[in-house]
Amino acid sequence: VFGAALEFTGAGKFFLDLSQALMGAVRGGTAKVAIIATGLFGIFTGSAASNVIVTGATVIPAMKKTGYPGEYAAALVACGAVGGSLSPPIMGAAAFLMAMVLGVPYYAVAAAATIPTVLYYWGLFVQADAFAARHHLKGLEHSRQLRLGATIRTGWPYLLSLLVLLVCLFTFRQQAEAPFYAASVLIGYGLLRSENRFTLRTLGQFIISTGKYLADLTLVLCVVGFIIGSFYITGLGGTMSYELTRLAGGNVWLLLIFCAIASFILGTGLTASACYIFLAITIAPALVKAGIHPMAAHMFILYWGLLSDLTPPTAVSCFVAASIAGAPPMKVALKATRLGTILYLIPFFFVIDPSLVMQGSWWDIGVNFVTAMIGVTLIGGSLEKYILGIGNVATPVAAVWFVIGLMFVYPLWQLDLVAVGVVALASVGL
């Protein structure tokens, strides 16, 4: 209901304008606008492909005009759109199912997804900035730049609705009522604004669209119920979990790789919700049995189940973006795989360190988040062969910085000290 309200009141255009006002003038501004816009648009759509269609039609041509190659522009938009499907506070039906399976409130799932989302989009920002620095790309011309204050004044009700949603979810813990309160703000805005005011026709279209969303969701939940029942009756879920554990031979890393591959394969042919439920029954128990925190285990399979949207041979989002950019689809998919490297690594990060999914003390969460941000900064820069504060680097040097970034992310303070020492030596030119 909240997503439909955002769509019908014109939130998509506001989010695009807000992104441009925030980042349009900086180095590589159009690419950063694309990242923010796809992330914001993901708030009210769980479909990465539709995210690409709406945002890509505007930001991909803008990126090409400022010097970004077509395949790079398309790949970056596809990466941002896939991340939008995993971004809180609204993460699609799969996140609600996860809350139900784990027996936790929805806000706990949304909170767990916050740090991984920040790390992923920060990694995209670092890569976009490094690419712009290497190729001397500038932002939008001053005459085309939107004013932040004017943009917020025209679209503040959208931000207010999001604030209402967050306060109701995380302060009052009203996960069932929160979206309706937030949607009421938007509907009131649509009825009272002077331009493009809601009419009876618009309200009718809004109600019909909401009904379609709910009907689709109901069908998915019915199918999910059949899947759950069949697995419990036949015992297939426990069998698959046992076989994966046996194949891994007690090696947690091998088990994670097997589960990642299985999740990816299933994600190529199932919707996000059906894929998650299947994996939650068949694979997640094996991860939990191996000692992995339940929240981290379920987030792991959710992420890897959605990665098929970005990875060849399916890569639906990449193919949609390629058609907008007029670029070869497979080149776009391969470029997106490299740009989305952080998204492939993040699930392993929070499985190793559950504090990255808000499990643990606030001290552990804060410290590990800071070191992870440093690590992602170095990993993102190394992928573009441009390290912030150093400049262009050769491929062997970039590989070294990539390893240092992994050391920062890995939750072991001894590795952090070694990484800090290496960075200190590099900063003084030794």
N, C-alpha and C positions, 0 to 999 in steps of 0.2 A: 504494500500500500504506500509506504513512504517512497520507494523507488519510483512508482508511477506518479506520485505527486511531484517529485523533483522533475521528472521528465515533462509533465504537462505544464508546469509553471515556467519552463525555460531555463532550468538550472544548467543545462549543457553549455549554452552560450555564455552564461555568467562565468562558469569555471574556465572556459577558454580565455575569456577576457581577463579574468583574475590571474591566470598563468602568465599571460603576456605582460600584464602590468607589473608582475613581480620580477620576471626574468628576461623580458624581451630585449632589454638594452645591454645586458652583460655579454661577455665573450661567449660565443656559441649559444646566444640567447634563444634562438628558435628551437634548438634541440632540447634545452632545459624547459622551455614552454611545453614541448611535446611530452616530456616526462611528467611534469606536474599535471597537465591536462588529462592524460590517460589515467593517472592515479586518482584524480578527483572524480573523473567520470566513472571509474570503477566503483565509486560509492553507491551508485544507484543502478548499476547493471552487473549481473554476474557473468555476462558473456563477453569474453575477450574479443571475439570477432565483431560484435556490434560496437564495441568500444573503438576498435580500429576504424570501422566505417565512419562513425560520427566525428571522431577527433582527427583521424588521418586525412579526411577530405580537406581540412584547413591547414594542419600543421605540416604535412608532408610537402605540399607545394611551397610553403614558406621556408622550410629547411633547404629545399633545392635552390631557391632563389638566393639564399645566403651562402651557398657554396658546398653544402653537404651532398655527396653522391646519392642518387636515387635509392640504391640498395641499402645504404647506411641509414637514410631517413626512414625507410620502410621497416627495417629491422629494429630500430630504436623504438618506433611507435608500437610494434608488435610486442617487444619486451615490456614496455610500460603497460600495455593493455593486459597482458597475462598477470603482471603484478597487481593490477587493479582488482582482479578477481579474488586475490588473497588478502586484500587490505581491509582492516577494520575501519569503522565500526560495523559495516555491512559486508559480509564475505560470501554471500550466496547461501543456497539451501544446505550445502555440504557442512557449513560451520554449525548450523542449527542441529543437524543430525549428529555432529560430533559431540555437541553439548549433551544431547540425549543419550548417546552411547556411553559417554564417560560419566554421566550422572552429575554434571556440574552446570552451574548457571551459564547462560550464553555469554555474559560479560566476561567470564573467566577465559573463554575461548578467544574472544575479541582482544582481551588484554595480552594473551599469550602470543597472538599474531603481531603485536605492535612492533617489537624490536626487530624480528625478521623482516618486516615490511620496511622499516627505516633503513636497515642495513642494505637491503636490495636496491631501494631507490637512491640511496647515497652512492652505491657502487655505479649505478647508471649515470648519476651526475658527474662523478669523477671521470668516467670514461668519456662522456660528452665534452667535458671541459678540456681534458687532455687532447682529444681529437681536434678541438677548435684551436688550442694553443699550438699544436704541431703544424696545422695548416693555415694559421693566421686568419681564422674566421671571426668576424665581428657579429654583433647583435643587430637588431632591427634599426633602421634609420630613425632618427629622433622624431621626424614628422609622422611616423607610423606607430610610435610608442603610445600606449594608453596610460593614463594617470591612475595610480593606485587608489587615491582618495575618491576620485569620481567613480571608479569601478565599484568600490565597496559601497558607496552611497546608493548606487542603483540596485545593488544585489544583496544588501545586508540581510534581508529576510531568509535567504538561503543559508547564510552562516548562522543566523539565529536558530533556524530549524535543526541544524547539526548540533549546536550547543545544547538545545533542549533534549535531543536524542542522547547525547553523551551524559548529561546530568542525570537524566532519568535512568540510564543504564548503570552508570558507575557510582552515583551518589545515592539514589533512592532504590536502586536494584529492581526497577520495574521493567523487566525485560519483555513482558507481554504487552504492556501498555505504552512503552516508550515510543515505538514507531508511530502510533496513532496520535500521540500528543504532537510529535514533530510534524506529521502530515497535516494536522489541523492548522499549524502555523502557516504552512505553505498554501493550503486551500483558502484560509482567510486573506492571505496576501493576494492570491489570484482573484478574489472577489472584490477587494478594495482598491487595487491599483488602478491608475487612470488609463495606462496603455495596455492593450491586449487583455482587457478584463475578462474574467471567466463569464461565459454565457451558459444558458441551459444546455446548448449543444456541446460546449466544451465539458461541462460537468457530466453529461451523458457519456461522452467519449472516455472521460477519465474513469467512470464507473465500469464501463465495458472492458477497458484495458486492464483494470485491476482484477476484474472477474476472470479474464483470460490468464493472468499471472497465477491467480489462486487455483484455477482449474489445472493448469500445467503442474503446479506444485503438488496438488492432490493426487494426480496420476503418478507422479514420481514416487510419492510416499506410499501409495498402494503397491507399486512394483517393488519398492524397497521392503515392504512388509512381507511380500511373497518370498523374496530372496532370503531374508532373515529366517523365516519359518522353514524354508527348504533346507537351509544349512544346519539348523538346529535338529531337524528331524533325521536327516541323513548322516549327520556327523562329519560332513565334508570339511567344514571349517577347521575343526580340530585336526583332521588328517593332514591338510595342507600345511598348517602351522608346524605340525610334528615333522613332516618331511623336509621343510625348509631348515628347521633347526638341526635335523640329522645331517643334511647335506653340508651345512656350515661347520659341523664338527666342533661346536663350542666356540668357534671364532666369531666374535661379535662383528668385526669389520666385514668378514665374508658374508655374514647374515644380512648386514645392512645393504651390501651390494646386491645380493640376491633379491631382497625385498624391493630395492629401488628399481631393478630391472623388471620385476613382476608388476610393480605399480605402474611403471611407464607403459608396458605392453597393454595392460588392461585399460589404461587411460586413453589409448588410441581408438578404442571402439565403444566406450561407455560414456554416458554423461557424468559430470563431476559428482553428482549425488550418488548415482548407482555405483560408480567406481569406488567412491569412498566407503560405502557400506560393504561392498564385496571385500575390500581390503581390510576393513576394520574387523571383519569376522574371521578372515582366513590368514592374514599376515600380521596384524597388530599384536595378537596374543603371543606370537613367537618373539617379537621385539620386547614386549613387556616381560616375558619369561626370562629373557637374556639379561634383565636388570635395567632396562631403559625406562625412564620415567614415562608413565602412561600418556601424559599430555604431549611430550616430545615424540613418542612413538606414533601417535595418531596424527600429529602435525606433519611428521615425516612422510607418511603415506599420502596425506592430502596434497602436499607439495609435489611429490613425484608423480602422483596421478594426473596432475594438471600440466606437467611439463611437456606432455606430448603435443600441447597446443603451440609449442615453441620450437619443437625439435623435428627434423626430418625423420621419416618420410611424410608424416601427416602435416604438422606445422600449419594448421588451419589459419591462424592469425597472420602468419608470415605470407601466406598465399593471398589473403585478402589485402594486406598492406602492399604487396608487390603489384597487384592490379591497379591500385591507386597511384603508385609511384612510376608505373611503367617500367619496372625492373624485372630481371629474370627471377622467378620465384625461388628456385633452389639456391641461388646466390644470396637472396634475402634470408632464407632459412639458415644457411650456414653462418652468415654474418650475425644473425640473431642468437645463434647458439654460443658464439664467442662473447657477444655483448651481455648475454644472460648468464655468464659463467658463475656469477655470485649466487644466482638463484639455484644452480645445481649444487653449490657448496653449502648454502645456508642450512639445509636439512641435516647435513652431517655436523655442522657447527652446534645446533641446538640439541642434537642427540648426545653429543659429547658433553655439552655444557647446558643443562636444563635451565640455568638462570637466564638464558637468552629467550626462554618462553615464560618468563616471570615465575619461575619455580625456585624458591630459595630465599635467603635473606636479602634485604634491600642493599646491603653493602656488597654482596656478591653480584647482584644484578647490576649495580652501578659500575663497579670496577670492570667487570667482564664486558659490559656494553661499551665502555670507553676504549678498552683494548681492542675489541672487535671492530669498532669504527676506525681505529688507526690501521688495523690489518686490512680492512676492506678498502681504505684509501690507497694503500700500497698495492694491493692486488689489482684494483681498477686502473691505477696509473701504469702498472707493469704491463697490463694487457694492451695498452695504447703506446707503450714505450716512451712514456713521458711521466716523470716523477715530480710532483709538486715541490717547488723549492730547489730542484736540481735541473730540470729541463729534459731535453731529449736524451735517451740512453740507448745503447746498442742492445741487441737481442739477448746476449749472454748476461748482461747486467740486469736487464729487465727480468730475466728468469730468477736471478738472485733476489731481487726485490719481491718477486712473487712468493718465494719461499719465506722471506722475512715476514711478509704479510700473513701467511699461514701460521707462523710462529706466534704472532701477536694474537691471532684469533683463538688458537688452541689454549684451553684453560689450564695452563701450567705456568706458575709464576717464574720458574727457572728459565723457561723459554722466552718469557717476556723480557727478563733481564738480559739474556743473550741478544735478543732482537734490539733492545734499546742500546746496547753497547755497539752493535754493528751500525745502527743509524747514527750514533754519536761520532764514530770513526769516519763515516761517509760525509758527515756535515763539516768536518774539519779538513777534509781532503786527503785522509790517510788511506 
